[in-house]
Amino acid sequence: MTARRKPLSAHKRIVIKIGSALLVDRAAGLKAGWLEALCADISRLRESGAEVLVVSSGAIAMGRTVLGLPATALKLEESQAAAAVGQIALAQAWAANLSRHSIVAGQILLTLSDTEERRRYLNARATIAELLRRGAVPVINENDTVATTEIRYGDNDRLAARVATMTGADLLILLSDIDGLYTAPPATNPDAEFLSEIPAITPEIEAMAGGAGSELSRGGMKTKIDAGRIATGAGCAMIIASGKPDHPLSLIDEGGRSSWFAPSGSPVTARKTWIAGQLEPAGRLVIDAGAERALHAGKSLLPAGVTSCDGAFHRGDTVAVLDASGREIARGICGYDIEEARRITGRKSTEIETVLGYPGRAAMIHRDDLVLTAPRPRG
């Protein structure tokens, strides 16, 4: 049965992502009235029985205003200093506005490794679950004071998707400076068509993604589509909507323009959710058409179907699986190190012991450790 859009209040657990440009004005700082209205919306959702989590951008934007940093691109140390100042102000603003509705806010700062490493992922998930159990609203952001280019999410769209999947949310709302997905960037293409419902994220949908729309935003439509792929694959619906008006959540329920992405009809297990959401796979395996058909049939990936591999992965690392055109179709935990994988690429499983000099696993990636990240190709 195809999933259909339903009122926000009908969802059990909702993750709401807020972009920097919505929350912070370059000259005036925090948009206090807007935040107050949003917290009223959050209170309404909680009263209906939904649990709410917030992924809030804005720490660097607030901090650079307080410190008087230039409007030009910031150096790493300037960004981290701005985040150190802005994160305090941001947390205070959320706590104060939620407390007006008798809601306790809990701050959580994450780095990429907190969701990429399994043990830290489970610890973060447990902390969030306890906050929700006690009736608090977790307010989550990337820990920009310590994250560097190599170990950062780079945008809060994908962070929000990871939070949604790790917490088992059934709805992710991305509030942005655009009201949804168009067939082309509407600012430059007057013929762009608005899409209100997206049943699946296909290559055609991915091709519609544009760039960042604001100097305060690190993400663009591409990161939102990436977020959608992560969230919907785990059985979580996603909405992209404009956050510019006051009470943006109420406006969604009242029929305001937004794009709704249908969740997968067969959400993956908790372990596979973690695998699929890995943002930085350690390597890549390219496979042939026969292997691709086998994966879509629920089978393991055998060495014979792999045509090439690259990266610096070890046994137990997550790798991306690409089709012959270079499009990612799956992710999984590889049973071999890169050097072993290269030696057995294209070989039959019965040849593994002869090639390596010792018995190995029949599968490069076992089906229990593999999750599809793209729909089956047409035709």
C-alpha positions in Angstrom: 0.0 0.0 0.0 1.4 3.4 -0.9 1.9 5.8 2.0 -0.1 9.0 2.0 0.5 12.4 3.6 -1.3 12.9 6.9 -1.6 15.7 9.5 1.6 16.5 11.4 -0.2 15.7 14.7 -0.8 12.1 13.4 2.9 11.4 13.6 4.5 9.9 16.7 8.0 11.4 16.5 8.9 14.4 14.5 12.4 15.9 13.8 12.3 19.5 12.7 15.4 21.1 11.1 15.7 24.9 11.1 18.2 26.7 8.8 20.4 29.5 9.9 18.8 32.1 7.7 15.4 31.5 9.3 16.7 32.0 12.8 19.3 34.7 12.5 19.3 38.0 10.8 22.8 39.2 9.8 22.3 42.7 11.2 19.8 42.2 14.1 20.8 38.7 15.3 18.2 36.3 16.6 14.7 36.5 15.1 13.0 36.4 18.5 9.5 36.7 17.3 9.9 34.0 14.7 11.4 31.6 17.3 8.6 32.3 19.7 6.0 31.5 17.1 7.8 28.2 16.1 7.9 27.1 19.8 4.1 27.7 20.0 3.8 25.3 17.0 6.0 22.8 18.8 3.9 23.0 21.9 0.8 22.4 19.9 2.3 19.2 18.3 3.3 17.9 21.7 -0.2 18.5 23.1 -1.5 16.3 20.3 0.8 13.5 21.5 3.8 13.8 19.1 7.4 13.8 20.4 9.5 16.5 18.9 13.2 16.9 18.3 14.8 20.0 16.9 18.0 20.2 14.8 18.9 23.9 14.9 21.4 25.7 12.8 22.5 29.2 13.8 25.4 29.0 16.2 28.0 30.3 13.8 25.6 32.9 12.4 24.7 34.2 15.9 28.3 34.1 17.1 29.7 36.0 14.2 27.1 38.8 14.8 28.0 39.0 18.5 31.8 39.0 17.8 31.4 41.4 14.9 33.1 39.1 12.4 33.2 40.2 8.7 30.5 39.1 6.2 33.1 37.4 4.1 33.9 33.7 4.4 35.4 32.9 7.8 38.6 31.0 8.5 38.3 27.8 10.4 39.4 29.3 13.7 36.9 32.2 13.2 34.1 29.8 12.6 34.9 27.8 15.6 35.2 30.9 17.8 31.8 32.1 16.5 30.3 28.7 17.2 31.6 28.8 20.8 29.9 32.1 21.5 26.8 31.5 19.4 26.1 28.0 20.8 25.5 29.5 24.3 23.2 32.2 23.0 21.3 29.7 20.8 20.8 27.2 23.7 19.6 30.0 25.9 17.1 31.2 23.3 15.7 27.7 22.8 15.4 27.1 26.5 13.7 30.4 27.2 11.2 30.1 24.4 10.3 26.5 25.1 10.0 27.1 28.9 7.1 29.5 28.1 5.2 26.4 27.2 6.5 24.5 30.2 8.8 22.5 28.0 12.3 21.6 29.0 15.1 21.8 26.4 18.1 19.5 26.3 21.1 20.5 24.2 23.1 17.8 22.3 26.1 18.6 20.2 27.2 16.0 17.7 30.2 15.4 15.4 30.3 13.2 12.4 32.0 10.4 14.3 29.1 10.3 16.8 26.8 8.8 14.2 29.4 7.0 12.0 30.9 4.9 14.7 28.5 2.3 15.9 29.2 2.5 19.6 29.0 6.3 19.8 25.9 6.2 17.6 24.1 3.9 20.1 25.2 6.1 23.0 23.8 9.2 21.3 20.6 7.4 20.5 20.2 6.3 24.1 20.7 9.9 25.4 18.1 11.3 23.1 15.7 8.5 24.0 16.0 9.3 27.7 15.4 13.0 27.1 12.2 12.1 25.1 11.1 9.7 27.8 11.3 12.5 30.3 9.3 14.9 28.2 12.2 17.1 27.1 12.7 18.5 23.6 16.3 17.7 22.4 17.8 20.6 20.6 20.6 19.2 18.4 23.4 20.8 16.4 26.7 19.9 14.9 29.6 20.7 17.3 31.1 23.4 15.2 33.6 24.3 17.9 35.7 21.2 17.3 34.6 19.8 13.9 37.0 20.4 11.0 36.3 20.0 7.2 37.4 16.3 7.3 35.1 15.3 10.2 32.0 17.4 9.8 28.6 16.9 8.3 28.9 20.2 6.5 25.1 20.8 6.6 22.3 20.2 9.1 20.0 18.6 6.5 21.9 15.3 6.5 22.5 15.6 10.3 18.7 15.9 10.8 18.2 12.8 8.6 20.7 10.9 10.7 18.9 12.0 13.9 15.6 11.0 12.4 16.8 7.5 11.5 18.7 6.9 14.7 15.7 7.9 16.8 13.1 6.0 14.7 11.2 9.2 13.8 8.3 8.8 11.4 8.6 12.4 10.0 11.4 14.8 9.2 10.6 18.4 8.4 13.2 20.6 6.7 12.3 24.2 7.2 14.2 26.3 4.7 14.2 29.5 2.6 12.5 27.5 -0.2 9.0 26.1 -0.1 9.7 22.7 -1.6 11.2 20.8 -4.6 10.9 22.2 -8.1 11.9 20.5 -11.4 14.6 23.2 -11.7 15.8 26.2 -9.6 12.8 28.6 -9.6 15.0 31.6 -9.2 16.7 31.1 -12.5 14.1 29.1 -14.4 10.6 30.6 -14.8 9.3 27.3 -16.2 10.2 25.3 -13.1 7.3 23.2 -11.8 6.6 22.6 -8.2 6.3 19.0 -6.9 4.0 18.5 -4.0 4.5 14.7 -3.6 7.5 12.6 -4.3 6.8 8.8 -4.2 10.4 7.9 -4.5 13.8 9.5 -4.9 14.8 8.5 -8.4 17.8 9.7 -10.5 15.4 12.2 -12.1 14.6 13.7 -8.7 18.3 13.8 -7.7 19.0 15.7 -11.0 16.6 18.5 -9.9 18.8 19.5 -6.9 20.3 23.0 -7.0 22.9 24.9 -5.0 22.7 26.8 -1.7 20.2 29.6 -1.6 21.7 31.9 1.1 25.0 33.0 2.4 24.0 31.8 5.8 23.2 28.3 4.6 25.8 25.6 3.9 23.2 23.3 2.3 21.2 23.5 -0.9 18.6 21.3 -2.5 21.1 18.6 -3.1 21.7 18.1 0.7 17.9 18.0 1.2 17.6 15.2 -1.4 20.5 13.4 0.3 18.6 13.8 3.6 15.5 12.5 1.9 17.3 9.4 0.7 18.5 8.6 4.2 15.2 9.3 5.9 12.8 7.7 3.5 14.9 4.6 3.2 14.5 4.1 6.9 10.7 4.4 6.7 10.6 8.1 7.7 8.5 10.6 5.6 10.1 14.0 4.8 8.6 17.4 4.2 10.5 20.4 2.7 8.7 23.7 3.5 9.4 27.4 3.7 10.1 28.5 7.3 10.0 32.2 6.5 6.4 32.9 7.8 5.6 32.8 11.5 4.0 29.5 12.6 5.5 27.5 9.7 4.3 24.2 11.1 0.8 25.3 11.4 0.9 26.6 7.9 1.9 23.1 6.6 -1.1 21.6 8.3 -3.3 24.3 6.9 -2.4 23.4 3.4 0.5 25.7 2.8 2.9 24.8 0.0 5.4 22.0 0.8 6.9 18.9 -0.8 6.2 15.6 0.8 8.5 12.6 0.3 6.9 9.2 0.8 8.7 6.8 3.2 9.9 3.4 2.0 7.2 0.8 2.3 9.8 -1.6 3.8 11.9 0.2 6.3 15.2 -1.5 7.1 16.3 -2.9 10.4 18.1 -0.8 13.0 21.5 -2.1 12.0 20.8 -1.5 8.3 19.5 2.0 9.1 22.9 2.8 10.5 24.7 1.3 7.5 22.5 3.2 4.9 23.0 6.5 6.7 26.8 6.4 6.7 27.8 9.7 5.2 31.4 8.9 4.5 31.9 5.3 3.3 35.5 4.0 3.5 35.6 2.8 0.0 33.6 1.9 -3.2 32.8 -1.3 -5.0 31.7 -1.1 -8.7 29.5 -4.0 -9.8 28.1 -5.4 -13.0 24.5 -5.6 -14.1 24.1 -9.2 -13.0 25.2 -8.4 -9.5 22.9 -5.4 -9.4 19.9 -7.7 -10.3 21.0 -10.1 -7.6 21.1 -7.4 -4.9 17.6 -6.2 -5.9 16.5 -9.8 -5.5 17.8 -9.9 -1.9 21.0 -11.8 -2.5 24.5 -11.1 -1.2 27.2 -9.4 -3.2 29.7 -12.0 -4.5 33.3 -11.2 -5.7 32.4 -12.4 -9.2 30.0 -9.5 -9.6 32.5 -6.8 -8.6 34.4 -5.1 -11.4 36.6 -2.7 -9.4 37.1 -1.3 -6.0 38.9 1.6 -4.4 39.4 3.3 -1.0 41.3 2.4 2.2 38.8 0.2 3.8 39.3 -2.7 6.2 37.1 -5.7 7.0 34.1 -4.4 8.8 34.1 -1.0 7.3 31.1 0.4 5.4 31.5 0.8 1.6 29.4 2.2 -1.1 28.2 -0.1 -4.0 28.0 1.6 -7.4 26.5 0.4 -10.6 28.4 0.5 -13.9 27.4 4.1 -14.5 28.9 5.2 -11.1 25.6 5.7 -9.3 25.4 4.5 -5.8 22.8 1.8 -5.3 23.7 0.2 -2.0 25.9 0.3 1.1 27.2 -2.5 3.1 29.8 -3.8 5.6 32.6 -5.4 3.6 34.0 -8.8 4.6 37.4 -8.1 3.2 40.2 -5.5 3.4 40.9 -3.4 0.3 43.9 -5.5 -0.8 42.1 -8.8 -0.4 39.1 -7.3 -2.2 41.2 -6.3 -5.2 42.7 -9.7 -5.5 39.4 -11.5 -5.5 37.5 -9.0 -7.6 35.7 -10.8 -10.5 36.6 -14.2 -9.1 34.2 -17.0 -8.3 33.7 -17.8 -4.6 35.2 -21.2 -5.1 38.5 -19.5 -6.2 38.9 -17.4 -3.1 41.1 -19.9 -1.2 43.4 -20.4 -4.1 43.8 -16.7 -4.7 44.3 -15.6 -1.1 46.0 -18.8 0.2 43.4 -19.3 3.0 39.6 -19.8 3.1 37.5 -16.7 2.9 33.9 -15.7 3.0 31.9 -16.5 0.0 30.3 -13.0 -0.1 32.1 -9.7 -0.5 29.1 -8.2 1.4 26.6 -10.6 3.0 22.9 -9.7 2.4 22.4 -9.2 6.2 25.0 -6.4 6.1 23.8 -4.8 2.9 21.0 -2.2 2.3 19.8 -0.8 -1.0 20.0 3.0 -1.2 18.4 3.5 -4.6 15.3 2.1 -6.2 15.4 -0.7 -8.8 16.1 0.7 -12.3 13.1 0.8 -14.7 12.9 -1.7 -17.5 
